[in-house]
Amino acid sequence: MAEKTTGSTVPRRQLGRYLRDLRGRAGITVRAAARQLEWSEPKIWRIETGQTSMRSLDVQAMCMIYGAPADLTEALMALAKETKSRGWWHSYGDVIPEWFNLYVGLEEAAVSMSAYQNELVPGLLQTEGYAREIMRTHRPDLSEGDLEDRLDLRMERQNQVSRGTDPLQLRVVLSESVLHWPIGGSEVMSQQLAHLVYVSELANVTLRVVPFKGGAHYGVVSGPFLILRFPQTADGGETEPPTVFSEGLTGGLYLDKPTEVERFETAFQGIWEAALDEQESRRLLAEMAGSYAQG
């Protein structure tokens, strides 16, 4: 029997997370919210834990009670429409505004990440100079102020890797091609690769490089992707299903069906095994950083 298509749970989970945070900031209890909306408390709980799709008018009512600003209310109402989709792409230029970064919410909730990149350093490991050059290239229309705001957000996100308590557990594989793209010039690349050497020595970060001489591997077909995993419940279950994220020019693809996640887990393991080990990878990164520094 063919697998039933139910679509990604990501929009429901993200909508629930935003509504829960709004309620918390407003200082409103579940009981008080249920009373004002004339709903049951279990309904509020199901919404906030992403277990049900929603009507945009219901989201509007919740946002009104929680005192959400108009632009956020509009974005959440658009997201509510996606909770009923069979599959989910969110497009930056479509109904959900670009500033409403849904991926950031997932990243903040995750406890571990496995990432493969074939052209760019992952955002969580980018230096400021490298990130600025990427953003300028991707969005040349941005004002200097907007660019700096986005840059500040990216740098702030990196605290998840470096914080002293419960840092994000990160496994990263880079194609050797990432080391050869001179993003921002020699000085920027030298600093970026030296930074990768530094973060690769953190206890919560494991970093490998797939060399050109390794030949074909899963990443040649899969392209860049990352797998997010979330905290476990007291009985060892998952609070949220693992989620695969892949970013493109116009939006991001989110996958969380078990069969989809399993295929990407298999792909990541294959890429991992094709890569140099951590010590050899660190040596290659240091050598390349030195080469860029010498001009």
Secondary structure as a PSIPRED ss2 file (coil, helix, strand):
# PSIPRED VFORMAT (PSIPRED V4.0)

   1 M C   1.000  0.000  0.000
   2 A C   1.000  0.000  0.000
   3 E C   1.000  0.000  0.000
   4 K C   1.000  0.000  0.000
   5 T C   1.000  0.000  0.000
   6 T C   1.000  0.000  0.000
   7 G C   1.000  0.000  0.000
   8 S C   1.000  0.000  0.000
   9 T C   1.000  0.000  0.000
  10 V H   0.000  1.000  0.000
  11 P H   0.000  1.000  0.000
  12 R H   0.000  1.000  0.000
  13 R H   0.000  1.000  0.000
  14 Q H   0.000  1.000  0.000
  15 L H   0.000  1.000  0.000
  16 G H   0.000  1.000  0.000
  17 R H   0.000  1.000  0.000
  18 Y H   0.000  1.000  0.000
  19 L H   0.000  1.000  0.000
  20 R H   0.000  1.000  0.000
  21 D H   0.000  1.000  0.000
  22 L H   0.000  1.000  0.000
  23 R H   0.000  1.000  0.000
  24 G H   0.000  1.000  0.000
  25 R H   0.000  1.000  0.000
  26 A H   0.000  1.000  0.000
  27 G C   1.000  0.000  0.000
  28 I C   1.000  0.000  0.000
  29 T C   1.000  0.000  0.000
  30 V H   0.000  1.000  0.000
  31 R H   0.000  1.000  0.000
  32 A H   0.000  1.000  0.000
  33 A H   0.000  1.000  0.000
  34 A H   0.000  1.000  0.000
  35 R H   0.000  1.000  0.000
  36 Q H   0.000  1.000  0.000
  37 L H   0.000  1.000  0.000
  38 E C   1.000  0.000  0.000
  39 W C   1.000  0.000  0.000
  40 S C   1.000  0.000  0.000
  41 E H   0.000  1.000  0.000
  42 P H   0.000  1.000  0.000
  43 K H   0.000  1.000  0.000
  44 I H   0.000  1.000  0.000
  45 W H   0.000  1.000  0.000
  46 R H   0.000  1.000  0.000
  47 I H   0.000  1.000  0.000
  48 E H   0.000  1.000  0.000
  49 T C   1.000  0.000  0.000
  50 G C   1.000  0.000  0.000
  51 Q C   1.000  0.000  0.000
  52 T C   1.000  0.000  0.000
  53 S C   1.000  0.000  0.000
  54 M C   1.000  0.000  0.000
  55 R C   1.000  0.000  0.000
  56 S H   0.000  1.000  0.000
  57 L H   0.000  1.000  0.000
  58 D H   0.000  1.000  0.000
  59 V H   0.000  1.000  0.000
  60 Q H   0.000  1.000  0.000
  61 A H   0.000  1.000  0.000
  62 M H   0.000  1.000  0.000
  63 C H   0.000  1.000  0.000
  64 M H   0.000  1.000  0.000
  65 I H   0.000  1.000  0.000
  66 Y H   0.000  1.000  0.000
  67 G C   1.000  0.000  0.000
  68 A C   1.000  0.000  0.000
  69 P C   1.000  0.000  0.000
  70 A H   0.000  1.000  0.000
  71 D H   0.000  1.000  0.000
  72 L H   0.000  1.000  0.000
  73 T H   0.000  1.000  0.000
  74 E H   0.000  1.000  0.000
  75 A H   0.000  1.000  0.000
  76 L H   0.000  1.000  0.000
  77 M H   0.000  1.000  0.000
  78 A H   0.000  1.000  0.000
  79 L H   0.000  1.000  0.000
  80 A H   0.000  1.000  0.000
  81 K H   0.000  1.000  0.000
  82 E H   0.000  1.000  0.000
  83 T C   1.000  0.000  0.000
  84 K C   1.000  0.000  0.000
  85 S C   1.000  0.000  0.000
  86 R C   1.000  0.000  0.000
  87 G C   1.000  0.000  0.000
  88 W C   1.000  0.000  0.000
  89 W E   0.000  0.000  1.000
  90 H E   0.000  0.000  1.000
  91 S E   0.000  0.000  1.000
  92 Y C   1.000  0.000  0.000
  93 G C   1.000  0.000  0.000
  94 D C   1.000  0.000  0.000
  95 V C   1.000  0.000  0.000
  96 I C   1.000  0.000  0.000
  97 P C   1.000  0.000  0.000
  98 E C   1.000  0.000  0.000
  99 W C   1.000  0.000  0.000
 100 F C   1.000  0.000  0.000
 101 N C   1.000  0.000  0.000
 102 L H   0.000  1.000  0.000
 103 Y H   0.000  1.000  0.000
 104 V H   0.000  1.000  0.000
 105 G H   0.000  1.000  0.000
 106 L H   0.000  1.000  0.000
 107 E H   0.000  1.000  0.000
 108 E H   0.000  1.000  0.000
 109 A H   0.000  1.000  0.000
 110 A C   1.000  0.000  0.000
 111 V C   1.000  0.000  0.000
 112 S E   0.000  0.000  1.000
 113 M E   0.000  0.000  1.000
 114 S E   0.000  0.000  1.000
 115 A E   0.000  0.000  1.000
 116 Y E   0.000  0.000  1.000
 117 Q E   0.000  0.000  1.000
 118 N C   1.000  0.000  0.000
 119 E C   1.000  0.000  0.000
 120 L C   1.000  0.000  0.000
 121 V C   1.000  0.000  0.000
 122 P C   1.000  0.000  0.000
 123 G H   0.000  1.000  0.000
 124 L H   0.000  1.000  0.000
 125 L H   0.000  1.000  0.000
 126 Q C   1.000  0.000  0.000
 127 T C   1.000  0.000  0.000
 128 E H   0.000  1.000  0.000
 129 G H   0.000  1.000  0.000
 130 Y H   0.000  1.000  0.000
 131 A H   0.000  1.000  0.000
 132 R H   0.000  1.000  0.000
 133 E H   0.000  1.000  0.000
 134 I H   0.000  1.000  0.000
 135 M H   0.000  1.000  0.000
 136 R H   0.000  1.000  0.000
 137 T H   0.000  1.000  0.000
 138 H H   0.000  1.000  0.000
 139 R C   1.000  0.000  0.000
 140 P C   1.000  0.000  0.000
 141 D C   1.000  0.000  0.000
 142 L C   1.000  0.000  0.000
 143 S C   1.000  0.000  0.000
 144 E H   0.000  1.000  0.000
 145 G H   0.000  1.000  0.000
 146 D H   0.000  1.000  0.000
 147 L H   0.000  1.000  0.000
 148 E H   0.000  1.000  0.000
 149 D H   0.000  1.000  0.000
 150 R H   0.000  1.000  0.000
 151 L H   0.000  1.000  0.000
 152 D H   0.000  1.000  0.000
 153 L H   0.000  1.000  0.000
 154 R H   0.000  1.000  0.000
 155 M H   0.000  1.000  0.000
 156 E H   0.000  1.000  0.000
 157 R H   0.000  1.000  0.000
 158 Q C   1.000  0.000  0.000
 159 N H   0.000  1.000  0.000
 160 Q H   0.000  1.000  0.000
 161 V H   0.000  1.000  0.000
 162 S H   0.000  1.000  0.000
 163 R C   1.000  0.000  0.000
 164 G C   1.000  0.000  0.000
 165 T C   1.000  0.000  0.000
 166 D C   1.000  0.000  0.000
 167 P C   1.000  0.000  0.000
 168 L C   1.000  0.000  0.000
 169 Q E   0.000  0.000  1.000
 170 L E   0.000  0.000  1.000
 171 R E   0.000  0.000  1.000
 172 V E   0.000  0.000  1.000
 173 V E   0.000  0.000  1.000
 174 L E   0.000  0.000  1.000
 175 S E   0.000  0.000  1.000
 176 E C   1.000  0.000  0.000
 177 S H   0.000  1.000  0.000
 178 V H   0.000  1.000  0.000
 179 L H   0.000  1.000  0.000
 180 H H   0.000  1.000  0.000
 181 W C   1.000  0.000  0.000
 182 P C   1.000  0.000  0.000
 183 I C   1.000  0.000  0.000
 184 G C   1.000  0.000  0.000
 185 G C   1.000  0.000  0.000
 186 S H   0.000  1.000  0.000
 187 E H   0.000  1.000  0.000
 188 V H   0.000  1.000  0.000
 189 M H   0.000  1.000  0.000
 190 S H   0.000  1.000  0.000
 191 Q H   0.000  1.000  0.000
 192 Q H   0.000  1.000  0.000
 193 L H   0.000  1.000  0.000
 194 A H   0.000  1.000  0.000
 195 H H   0.000  1.000  0.000
 196 L H   0.000  1.000  0.000
 197 V H   0.000  1.000  0.000
 198 Y H   0.000  1.000  0.000
 199 V H   0.000  1.000  0.000
 200 S C   1.000  0.000  0.000
 201 E C   1.000  0.000  0.000
 202 L C   1.000  0.000  0.000
 203 A C   1.000  0.000  0.000
 204 N C   1.000  0.000  0.000
 205 V E   0.000  0.000  1.000
 206 T E   0.000  0.000  1.000
 207 L E   0.000  0.000  1.000
 208 R E   0.000  0.000  1.000
 209 V E   0.000  0.000  1.000
 210 V E   0.000  0.000  1.000
 211 P C   1.000  0.000  0.000
 212 F H   0.000  1.000  0.000
 213 K H   0.000  1.000  0.000
 214 G H   0.000  1.000  0.000
 215 G C   1.000  0.000  0.000
 216 A C   1.000  0.000  0.000
 217 H C   1.000  0.000  0.000
 218 Y H   0.000  1.000  0.000
 219 G H   0.000  1.000  0.000
 220 V H   0.000  1.000  0.000
 221 V H   0.000  1.000  0.000
 222 S H   0.000  1.000  0.000
 223 G C   1.000  0.000  0.000
 224 P C   1.000  0.000  0.000
 225 F E   0.000  0.000  1.000
 226 L E   0.000  0.000  1.000
 227 I E   0.000  0.000  1.000
 228 L E   0.000  0.000  1.000
 229 R E   0.000  0.000  1.000
 230 F C   1.000  0.000  0.000
 231 P C   1.000  0.000  0.000
 232 Q E   0.000  0.000  1.000
 233 T C   1.000  0.000  0.000
 234 A C   1.000  0.000  0.000
 235 D C   1.000  0.000  0.000
 236 G C   1.000  0.000  0.000
 237 G C   1.000  0.000  0.000
 238 E E   0.000  0.000  1.000
 239 T C   1.000  0.000  0.000
 240 E C   1.000  0.000  0.000
 241 P C   1.000  0.000  0.000
 242 P C   1.000  0.000  0.000
 243 T E   0.000  0.000  1.000
 244 V E   0.000  0.000  1.000
 245 F E   0.000  0.000  1.000
 246 S E   0.000  0.000  1.000
 247 E E   0.000  0.000  1.000
 248 G C   1.000  0.000  0.000
 249 L C   1.000  0.000  0.000
 250 T C   1.000  0.000  0.000
 251 G E   0.000  0.000  1.000
 252 G E   0.000  0.000  1.000
 253 L E   0.000  0.000  1.000
 254 Y E   0.000  0.000  1.000
 255 L E   0.000  0.000  1.000
 256 D C   1.000  0.000  0.000
 257 K C   1.000  0.000  0.000
 258 P H   0.000  1.000  0.000
 259 T H   0.000  1.000  0.000
 260 E H   0.000  1.000  0.000
 261 V H   0.000  1.000  0.000
 262 E H   0.000  1.000  0.000
 263 R H   0.000  1.000  0.000
 264 F H   0.000  1.000  0.000
 265 E H   0.000  1.000  0.000
 266 T H   0.000  1.000  0.000
 267 A H   0.000  1.000  0.000
 268 F H   0.000  1.000  0.000
 269 Q H   0.000  1.000  0.000
 270 G H   0.000  1.000  0.000
 271 I H   0.000  1.000  0.000
 272 W H   0.000  1.000  0.000
 273 E H   0.000  1.000  0.000
 274 A H   0.000  1.000  0.000
 275 A C   1.000  0.000  0.000
 276 L C   1.000  0.000  0.000
 277 D C   1.000  0.000  0.000
 278 E H   0.000  1.000  0.000
 279 Q H   0.000  1.000  0.000
 280 E H   0.000  1.000  0.000
 281 S H   0.000  1.000  0.000
 282 R H   0.000  1.000  0.000
 283 R H   0.000  1.000  0.000
 284 L H   0.000  1.000  0.000
 285 L H   0.000  1.000  0.000
 286 A H   0.000  1.000  0.000
 287 E H   0.000  1.000  0.000
 288 M H   0.000  1.000  0.000
 289 A H   0.000  1.000  0.000
 290 G H   0.000  1.000  0.000
 291 S H   0.000  1.000  0.000
 292 Y H   0.000  1.000  0.000
 293 A H   0.000  1.000  0.000
 294 Q C   1.000  0.000  0.000
 295 G C   1.000  0.000  0.000
